[in-house]
Amino acid sequence: MSLPMAIGIYWVVWWITLFAVLPFGVKTQQEEESIVPGTTESAPHRSLIWKKLLATTLVSCAVFAAIYWVMVLSPVTLDNIPLLPKFEQPL
């Protein structure tokens, strides 16, 4: 796996993980009973964005490590999957 490919895969995994982590722990202003004038009741009370960014990075590292293991270190290749065309490595 080349470095640009690894960076691209990590980038995509990080963003997908971020959107999966964002809703965790969010409490609305209505739930906290502290509505700021000029905002909707469903706006988040506190977003805890730094904790979510840290969690996203940690989970993304684990997911990327699994992807790296499957793509580079494991003996499983696309050629092991039946009914797929055979892929040949360039010389």
ABEGO torsion letter per residue (X at the ends): XBAAAAAAAAAAAAAAAAAAAAABGBBBAAAAGBBBBGBBAABBABAGAAAAAAAAAAAAAAAAAAAAAAAAABABBAAABBGBBBBBBBX
